[in-house]
Amino acid sequence: MTKEELYMLRAIELAELGRGNVRPNPLVGCVIVYEDHIIGEGYHQLYGGPHAEVNAINAVVDKSLLPFATVYVTLEPCAHFGKTPPCADLLVKHRVGKVIIGALDSNPLVGGKGVAILKNAGIPVEAGLLVDKIRIQNSRFFTVMEKQRPYVLLKWAQTQDAYVARANYDSKWISNAYSRQLVHKWRAEEHAIMVGTQTAHYDNPKLNVRSFTGKDPVRIMIDKKLTLDPNSHLFDQSQPTICYNTEKDEEKENLLYVKLKDHFFLKDILKDLQEKKIQSVLVEGGSFLLQKFISENLWDEARVFTGNILFGEGIKAPELNAIRLETQYILGDRLDLYVNPSPDSI
């Protein structure tokens, strides 16, 4: 591995520290190197706060070294005014010696403009270093920009004989406590979480983060005819919640009813979520809803737990015809990870 790759790997590590706190912005890390020594580093820590390049430059004690230093940044420096000024202009202001970029930005507001600003100022620029790793790290951001929909992550737990619930819809507990804690970590990392009508009715879930530290996701439920009990947890207005239905539009504190046409499709919901700037959705059930995402090819990643238990009969698990990427074991539970190689856009 080259020195340049090692510095970019460090920038990728830094970027990861912002997960769950910067959405809908991408994860970005920055490392500044002078004579094979890191003299400054930073990452985008909080949405609306300073970007990675700003934090890295602020960390440089001797700013006079910047014209002789190389800046490694995982994503193309922004060229537009948003919550903060353009980072490309900041790099020009300090006359940095060289900029090495991991991935170019798919945002049409940037789209090569950051590179153009740097080159027009006479700063050498290289792009594409470890681009595959960076695109995976920012898969949610790139999905929104390139497919015009949120990143869709499917999750379920099934028994050894491939059931997700008993015949009476009882599903407690297929996976163990450690697996369930991991799910709460995932909830804190994703922008939103979705369930269908049956899961909302039979499980009465809270869909918040309890066994981990982090932000509660936006709750999304599908309740076509508004048959769910209004006293259930999902309507308690404790966290932002969207209810997709065919009956009414209504807005309350932390509770939004969105009326769709009678014969709506998942693409209609994903389009509305994209317009609401929801970057990712963790779909937790039930089996019918999960299978709909699979059959319509509107999923990007799937995480499937198989517990050490048999039901014999009940509600069958979704069928996923995909290549398994990885398998992990969590104290008796098996966790299979899948990635969709060619998901659809909307």
N, C-alpha and C positions, 0 to 999 in steps of 0.2 A: 504494500500500500504506500502511495506517495505521501510526502509531507502535506501537499495540498489537500489530499483526501482526508487526512487526519484532522486538519484544521476545519474542514467542512463537516466532518463527523461531530466535532465538538460543537459547532454551530447548530447541528441537528439536535444534539442532546439538550442544548440550551432552549431551543424552540419548544421542545416537548414540555418544558416546565410551565408553559402557558396554557396547556390543554384544559378546557373547561372554563377558562376565564376571559378568552379574547374573542369568542364567536360573536358575530359572524365573520370576523376577520380571520385570516390564516395564522397558523403558527409560524413564527419567524425567529431565527437566531442569528447572531452576528459575532464574528471574531475578528479582531484587528491584530495583525502580526507585523513586527519590525525585527529584522535580522534574526528570524527563527525564534522569536520570543513573542508570546501573546501579551500585548500591552493594554488591551481592553476587550471586554466582551459584554454582551447583553442579549436580552430577548424581549419580545413583546409580552408584557406581563398582564395587562388588563385592558379590555376594550375601552377605547377613548383615551387611554394613556399613551405615554411615549412609545414609539416603535423601537424595534431592536437596534437599529443603527444609532438612534439618539442615545439609548442607554449605553451602547458600546463606546461611543465617542466620549460621553460624559465620564466613563470609567478610565479613560486615558489620562494619566497624570501630566505627562509632558506633551502638549498638543503640537509642539514644534516637530515632533516625529511623524505626524500624520502624512505630510507630503512624500515621505519615504516608506510608508507602510502599505500593506495589502489588506484590503477589507474583504472578508469572506462572509457572504450573507446568503441564507438559504433560499430566499425569494427575491425577485427583482425589486429594487427600491421603488417605492411609490412616487408617482409624478403628479399627483393631484392633491388639492386641499380637501381633506375630510375632517375628521376630528382633530387631526394634527397637520402641520405643514408638510410639504413633500420631502421625503428622505433623500431623494436624488439631489435636490438643491442643497441639502445639508452637506452631503459628501463633496459637492462642488465647492461650497463655501470653504471647507477645510482643505481643499486641494489634495485629496488623498492620492497616494501614488498609483494604486491599481485596485480594481474591484473584480472579484470573482463571484459569480452568481450561480446558485444551484439550479433553480427552475425559473423560467420566465412566468410572468403573471398572466393568467387567463382573464382577469378583469378587464373589460373593454376600456375602462378609465385609465388603465396602465398599459397593457398590451404592447410592450416594447418601448414605450415613451420614456420610462426610467433609464433604460440603456441609452436611448438617443440623447437625453440630457447629459449623461456622463461623457459619452463620446464627443458630443459637440463642444464640451469643455476641455477636450484633450486628455481625458482620463482613460487609460487602457481598460478594456472590459473583456472578460471571458465569461461564458455562460454554459451551463450543462453539466457542471461537476456534481456527481451523485444525484442526478436529476430523478432517477427512478425511486430512490429512497425518500426524496423530498415530496414527490407526488403521492407516494403511499402515506406519508405522515400527514399530508394535507388533502387526503382523498375527499373529505367532506367539502372543503372549499372548492376544489376543482370540479366536483360533481355539480355543485350549484352553478358554477360559471359555465360549464360545458354542456350539461344536460338539462339545465333550467329546472331542476327539482332538488329537494333535499337528498342527502345520502341516506339510504335505507338499510338498516341493520336488523336482521331477523334474529330472534332469540326464543328458544323453547327448551323445556326439559321433558324427556320421555323415558319410559320404563324400558327394561331389557326387551320386552315384547312390543315396543313401539306404540305405547299409548301415552297421551298427555293428561288424561283424566279418567276417572272411573265413569261408569254409565250415568251416575247421578251428577256428573260434572265436578266432583270433588277431586282436587289435584294435590292436596297436601299430604306428605311432602315427598316429591320424587327425588330431588337433589338434596345434598347435605348442607349443613349450616355454612360451611366454608364456600361452597359454590354460590349460595345465596348472597353471601357477603360480597363476592366478586361481582354479582349482578348489580348490587347497589353502587359499587365503584363505577360500573358502566353507566348507570343512570346519571351519575354526577358528571360524566364526560360528554354525554350527548345532550343536544339542545331540547329534544322532545321525546315523549314516550307515548305509544299508541296501543289501545286495546279495542276489541270489538264489543258488540252488545252482550253476547253470552258471557264473556269473561267478566265484564263489568257487573253483570247481574249475579252470577254465581260466586265470584271471588270477592266482590266488593273491595277492590284494591285501593290503596292510597296512592300508589305510584310516585312516592317521594323517596328521598335518600335518607335511610335510617342507620344502616350498618356501616356507613362510611361518611367521610367529611366532604362536603361539596354542595353545589347548587342543586336545588330541585329542578327537574326538567319541566318543560311545559307539558301538561297532560292533554292528550287528544283521545277522544272517544267517538265511536260511530254509533249513533242511536237514531235510526231512520225515523221512527214514528214516536220518539220521545216516550218510550215505555219504561225507561229505567226509573227506579225509585229516587225522587228528588232529595231524599234524606241520606242517600249513599255517600260514601267518602268523596267520590269524584265531584260532587256538587257542593262541597263544603267551603269553597272559595278560599282555601288556605294557600293555593298556589295557582298561577295562570293555567287556565283550562279552556280547551276548545271542544265544543260538542257539534259534530257534523250531523245534520238531520235534513228532513224534507218538509218540515212544518213551519219553522219560523227563524227570523233573524232577531237576535236580542243581545244586548250587552249589559252585564252587571260587573261589579268589581271582581276581577280575577275569573270571570266566567263569561265566555263568548259563545253564543249559539250562531252557527252559520248554516243558512238554508241553501241546500243544493237542489238541482232538478231531480224529479222523481226517479229517473234511471241514471243515477250518477255512477261514475267509475272512479277507481283509485287515482287515475291521472287528474281528475277534477280536484281531489283533495290535495294531491301533491302540488298541483299548480297554485292552489290557494295558499298552501304553506310556504311555497317559495316566494310568493308575493308578500307574505308576512315576515319574510327574512328568517324563516326557520331553516337552519343549516343541516340538521340531521334528525332522523327519527329512529328510535329503538322500538321495534314492533314486538310486543310481548305476548300477543295472543288475541284470540284463541286460534285453534287449528284452522278454522274456516278462513279467517282473515289472513293468516300466514300463507295458506295455500293460494289465496287470491294474488298476493304479491308475487309468489313463485310462478304461478301460471301466466301472469301478465308480464313476467320478466322485469319487474320493477323493484329489484333488490340488488344490493351491492355486496353485502357480507351476511353470513349466517353463523351463529354460534349455538351449537346444539349440545346440551347436557344429556347424558344417558346415565340414569341412576341405577343403583344395585338393587332393583326391586321389580317384581312382576305384578301386573294387574289381572291378566287373563282375558279381560274384556274391557270395553270402555270406549272413549273417544280416541280415534286413531291419530297418530302424529302426522304432520305434513310430510309429503314425499318430495325429497329434494334430489334432483338428478344433476349433481354437480361434483366436481373433483375436490376431494378433501385436501385442504392445504396443510393442515397441521392437526395433531392430536395431543392433548395434554391430559394428565390424570390428577384429580384433586381428591385425595383420600377416599378412593373407591369410586368416585364419579369419573366418567370419561367426558371430556370436552372436545368436540370436533369443530374445527374452524374451516369455513368455506368462503371463497371469494368468487363472485360472478365475473367471468372473463369478458362478457359483452352485454351488460345491462342496457335496457332501453332508456331513451330520453322521453320527455313528455311533449 
